Amino acid sequence: MSYREQFIWKRAVQLSVNCYKLTEHFPKTEIYGLTNQIRRASVSVPSNIAEGYGRKTKQEYIQFLHISLGSLRELDTQITIALKVDLAAKELIEPVLNEVDEMQSILVSTINKLKN
């Protein structure tokens, strides 16, 4: 099975797409600030899932899932800041924050299943 067939990777890619769409609503003055940081962190999540899946051992895969989880927590922080400084409407930001929470649950669950 390819990483592209994994539910976790597909969800992470969709989250990244949604982050790109969200940041399109940010002011252009943020292009090198939170817009860039949010986009980079969101892309890091599925990228690390894919990279870890291609490693030789389950332990290496788990390590990359932890890296992905770290990027997801960075993303959560960045989007929360964007909400607090009104970079976009609350109605646009909150669904993405909810998606980040769901993705964190999926990642933690996957890590725990692989460890057992």
Backbone as JSON, one array per atom type, in Angstrom:
{
  "sequence": "MSYREQFIWKRAVQLSVNCYKLTEHFPKTEIYGLTNQIRRASVSVPSNIAEGYGRKTKQEYIQFLHISLGSLRELDTQITIALKVDLAAKELIEPVLNEVDEMQSILVSTINKLKN",
  "N": [[0.84, -1.19, 0.0], [0.48, 2.23, -0.75], [1.54, 5.39, 0.67], [-0.19, 7.29, -0.22], [-2.64, 6.14, -0.21], [-3.39, 6.05, 2.37], [-5.61, 6.92, 4.96], [-4.95, 8.83, 6.92], [-2.95, 10.38, 5.69], [-4.37, 11.44, 3.51], [-6.29, 13.02, 4.86], [-4.59, 14.87, 6.05], [-3.5, 16.15, 3.81], [-5.81, 17.36, 2.81], [-6.33, 19.13, 4.91], [-4.13, 20.83, 4.62], [-4.69, 21.95, 2.1], [-7.01, 23.33, 2.79], [-5.94, 25.17, 4.56], [-4.38, 26.71, 2.84], [-6.43, 27.85, 1.32], [-7.74, 29.29, 3.34], [-5.75, 31.18, 4.07], [-5.69, 32.74, 1.84], [-7.47, 34.72, 2.32], [-6.25, 36.39, 4.08], [-4.65, 39.52, 4.88], [-2.56, 41.04, 2.39], [-0.23, 42.02, 3.43], [0.59, 40.13, 5.19], [1.84, 38.11, 3.84], [4.51, 37.27, 4.11], [4.52, 36.67, 6.69], [2.36, 35.31, 8.94], [0.83, 34.02, 6.96], [2.71, 32.68, 5.31], [3.94, 31.06, 7.28], [1.81, 29.47, 8.22], [1.12, 28.09, 5.9], [3.49, 26.65, 5.39], [3.76, 25.07, 7.72], [1.41, 23.57, 7.52], [1.83, 22.08, 5.2], [3.95, 20.57, 6.01], [2.83, 18.61, 7.62], [1.4, 16.43, 6.09], [3.62, 15.82, 4.54], [5.6, 14.79, 6.27], [4.25, 12.54, 7.18], [4.17, 11.06, 4.82], [6.93, 10.79, 4.3], [7.79, 9.35, 6.55], [6.35, 6.99, 6.23], [7.69, 5.73, 4.24], [9.99, 4.81, 5.42], [12.26, 2.35, 6.9], [11.62, 1.02, 9.3], [9.01, 0.46, 11.77], [9.34, 2.01, 14.03], [10.77, 4.21, 13.07], [8.81, 5.32, 11.41], [6.91, 6.03, 13.34], [8.37, 8.04, 14.62], [8.43, 10.01, 12.61], [5.72, 10.55, 12.5], [5.42, 11.77, 14.95], [6.9, 14.09, 14.47], [5.25, 15.21, 12.54], [3.02, 15.66, 14.14], [4.07, 17.63, 15.82], [4.37, 19.71, 13.95], [1.7, 20.11, 13.41], [0.8, 21.1, 15.82], [2.2, 23.49, 15.88], [0.9, 24.7, 13.74], [-1.71, 24.9, 14.79], [-1.26, 26.8, 16.8], [-0.44, 29.02, 15.25], [-2.73, 29.52, 13.67], [-4.54, 30.09, 15.67], [-3.45, 32.48, 16.65], [-3.79, 34.03, 14.35], [-6.56, 34.18, 14.36], [-7.0, 35.63, 16.73], [-5.85, 38.09, 16.13], [-7.45, 38.97, 14.17], [-7.1, 38.31, 11.34], [-8.67, 37.11, 9.48], [-12.15, 36.39, 8.94], [-13.9, 35.08, 11.74], [-15.65, 33.01, 11.15], [-14.44, 31.8, 8.99], [-12.02, 30.91, 10.0], [-12.51, 29.26, 12.27], [-13.61, 26.68, 11.4], [-11.31, 25.52, 10.26], [-9.61, 25.41, 12.45], [-11.04, 23.52, 13.93], [-10.7, 21.35, 12.26], [-7.97, 20.99, 12.53], [-7.88, 20.14, 15.2], [-9.24, 17.68, 14.94], [-7.44, 16.34, 13.28], [-5.23, 16.19, 14.96], [-6.2, 14.37, 16.86], [-6.49, 12.11, 15.25], [-3.82, 11.64, 14.51], [-2.56, 11.2, 17.04], [-3.97, 8.94, 17.88], [-3.23, 7.12, 15.88], [-0.46, 6.96, 16.32], [-0.47, 5.84, 18.89], [-1.69, 3.35, 18.36], [0.22, 2.18, 16.71], [2.34, 1.94, 18.47], [1.52, -0.02, 20.21]],
  "CA": [[0.0, 0.0, 0.0], [1.19, 3.5, -0.83], [1.11, 6.4, 1.64], [-1.3, 8.03, -0.83], [-3.87, 5.41, 0.08], [-3.65, 6.13, 3.8], [-6.6, 7.9, 5.4], [-4.27, 9.89, 7.67], [-2.27, 11.25, 4.72], [-5.41, 12.15, 2.76], [-6.84, 14.06, 5.74], [-3.56, 15.9, 6.24], [-3.43, 16.91, 2.56], [-7.0, 18.21, 2.75], [-6.1, 20.21, 5.87], [-3.2, 21.77, 4.0], [-5.45, 22.66, 1.06], [-7.91, 24.26, 3.47], [-5.11, 26.24, 5.1], [-4.06, 27.59, 1.71], [-7.66, 28.6, 1.0], [-7.95, 30.24, 4.43], [-4.77, 32.27, 4.05], [-6.0, 33.64, 0.71], [-8.28, 35.81, 2.87], [-5.42, 37.22, 4.94], [-4.11, 40.72, 4.2], [-1.33, 40.81, 1.62], [0.92, 42.38, 4.27], [0.95, 38.94, 5.96], [2.36, 37.07, 2.94], [5.77, 36.76, 4.63], [4.31, 36.44, 8.12], [1.56, 34.14, 9.29], [0.42, 33.3, 5.75], [3.8, 31.77, 4.96], [4.16, 30.09, 8.35], [0.68, 28.53, 8.22], [1.23, 27.23, 4.72], [4.63, 25.75, 5.56], [3.44, 24.09, 8.77], [0.37, 22.66, 7.04], [2.44, 21.18, 4.22], [4.84, 19.68, 6.75], [2.08, 17.5, 8.24], [1.35, 15.26, 5.21], [4.97, 15.5, 4.04], [6.26, 13.91, 7.24], [3.54, 11.27, 7.15], [4.64, 10.35, 3.63], [8.34, 10.42, 4.46], [7.88, 8.29, 7.55], [5.78, 5.75, 5.7], [8.71, 5.12, 3.39], [11.15, 4.37, 6.2], [12.43, 0.9, 7.01], [11.05, 0.41, 10.51], [7.82, 1.06, 12.37], [9.81, 3.03, 14.97], [11.08, 5.41, 12.27], [7.52, 5.87, 11.0], [6.34, 6.69, 14.52], [9.13, 9.27, 14.83], [7.95, 11.0, 11.64], [4.37, 10.94, 12.92], [5.63, 12.73, 16.03], [7.29, 15.35, 13.82], [4.02, 15.7, 11.93], [2.21, 16.16, 15.25], [4.68, 18.9, 16.21], [3.99, 20.71, 12.94], [0.28, 20.35, 13.58], [0.65, 21.97, 16.99], [2.63, 24.82, 15.42], [-0.19, 25.19, 12.91], [-2.78, 25.28, 15.7], [-0.85, 28.05, 17.43], [-0.44, 30.08, 14.25], [-4.11, 29.84, 13.29], [-5.13, 30.74, 16.85], [-2.97, 33.86, 16.64], [-4.48, 34.69, 13.24], [-7.92, 34.45, 14.83], [-6.95, 36.66, 17.77], [-5.49, 39.4, 15.56], [-8.46, 39.27, 13.14], [-6.59, 38.26, 9.98], [-9.79, 36.68, 8.64], [-13.38, 36.25, 9.72], [-14.0, 33.94, 12.66], [-16.39, 31.94, 10.46], [-13.49, 31.14, 8.09], [-10.92, 30.33, 10.76], [-12.92, 28.22, 13.21], [-13.68, 25.33, 10.82], [-9.95, 25.01, 10.07], [-9.15, 25.03, 13.79], [-11.7, 22.25, 14.26], [-10.04, 20.32, 11.45], [-6.66, 20.76, 13.17], [-8.16, 19.31, 16.38], [-9.55, 16.33, 14.47], [-6.2, 15.76, 12.76], [-4.41, 15.84, 16.13], [-6.77, 13.14, 17.42], [-6.16, 11.02, 14.32], [-2.38, 11.37, 14.62], [-2.28, 10.6, 18.35], [-4.55, 7.6, 17.84], [-2.39, 6.3, 15.0], [0.81, 6.73, 17.04], [-0.73, 4.9, 19.99], [-1.94, 2.03, 17.79], [1.49, 1.64, 16.21], [3.21, 1.62, 19.62], [1.02, -1.22, 20.91]],
  "C": [[0.88, 1.25, 0.0], [0.69, 4.45, 0.26], [-0.08, 7.19, 1.1], [-2.65, 7.38, -0.57], [-4.26, 5.5, 1.55], [-4.64, 7.25, 4.11], [-5.92, 9.09, 6.06], [-3.57, 10.88, 6.73], [-3.29, 12.08, 3.94], [-6.01, 13.28, 3.59], [-5.86, 15.2, 5.92], [-3.42, 16.76, 4.98], [-4.63, 17.86, 2.47], [-6.89, 19.38, 3.73], [-5.18, 21.26, 5.27], [-3.89, 22.6, 2.92], [-6.35, 23.7, 1.71], [-7.16, 25.42, 4.11], [-4.71, 27.23, 4.0], [-5.27, 28.45, 1.36], [-7.95, 29.65, 2.07], [-7.02, 31.43, 4.3], [-4.93, 33.18, 2.83], [-6.81, 34.85, 1.18], [-7.48, 36.74, 3.77], [-4.96, 38.45, 4.17], [-2.79, 40.39, 3.49], [-0.08, 41.16, 2.43], [1.4, 41.18, 5.11], [1.61, 37.86, 5.11], [3.67, 36.47, 3.46], [5.7, 36.51, 6.13], [3.53, 35.16, 8.34], [1.07, 33.36, 8.07], [1.46, 32.25, 5.39], [3.99, 30.69, 6.01], [3.05, 29.03, 8.38], [0.79, 27.57, 7.04], [2.35, 26.21, 4.89], [4.34, 24.67, 6.6], [2.4, 23.09, 8.28], [0.91, 21.66, 6.03], [3.36, 20.17, 4.91], [4.11, 18.46, 7.31], [2.0, 16.3, 7.29], [2.72, 14.86, 4.66], [5.69, 14.55, 4.97], [5.56, 12.56, 7.36], [4.05, 10.43, 5.98], [6.08, 9.9, 3.79], [8.5, 9.28, 5.45], [7.38, 6.96, 7.06], [6.8, 5.0, 4.85], [9.94, 4.63, 4.12], [11.13, 2.86, 6.42], [11.7, 0.29, 8.21], [9.81, 1.17, 10.99], [8.23, 2.19, 13.31], [10.16, 4.34, 14.24], [9.79, 6.11, 11.82], [6.88, 6.63, 12.16], [7.06, 8.01, 14.78], [8.66, 10.37, 13.87], [6.53, 11.44, 11.94], [4.44, 11.94, 14.07], [6.05, 14.1, 15.47], [6.08, 16.01, 13.19], [3.11, 16.32, 13.0], [2.75, 17.5, 15.76], [4.32, 20.01, 15.24], [2.51, 21.08, 13.07], [0.03, 21.27, 14.78], [1.17, 23.38, 16.71], [1.5, 25.47, 14.63], [-1.35, 25.67, 13.77], [-2.49, 26.63, 16.35], [-0.93, 29.21, 16.45], [-1.86, 30.5, 13.85], [-4.83, 30.51, 14.46], [-4.72, 32.2, 16.92], [-3.67, 34.64, 15.52], [-5.91, 35.06, 13.62], [-7.92, 35.62, 15.8], [-6.58, 38.04, 17.24], [-6.36, 39.74, 14.35], [-7.91, 39.3, 11.72], [-7.64, 37.79, 8.98], [-11.0, 36.53, 9.56], [-13.35, 34.98, 10.55], [-14.67, 32.74, 11.99], [-15.51, 31.18, 9.46], [-12.42, 30.36, 8.87], [-11.37, 29.15, 11.61], [-13.07, 26.82, 12.6], [-12.29, 24.71, 10.59], [-9.35, 24.62, 11.42], [-9.77, 23.71, 14.24], [-11.06, 21.09, 13.5], [-8.67, 19.97, 12.02], [-6.85, 19.86, 14.4], [-8.44, 17.87, 15.98], [-8.28, 15.62, 13.99], [-5.27, 15.37, 13.91], [-4.9, 14.53, 16.75], [-6.4, 11.94, 16.56], [-4.68, 10.63, 14.45], [-2.04, 10.68, 15.94], [-2.79, 9.17, 18.4], [-3.69, 6.65, 17.02], [-1.07, 5.98, 15.69], [0.6, 5.69, 18.13], [-0.97, 3.48, 19.47], [-0.63, 1.39, 17.31], [2.42, 1.25, 17.35], [2.79, 0.33, 20.31], [1.15, -2.47, 20.08]]
}
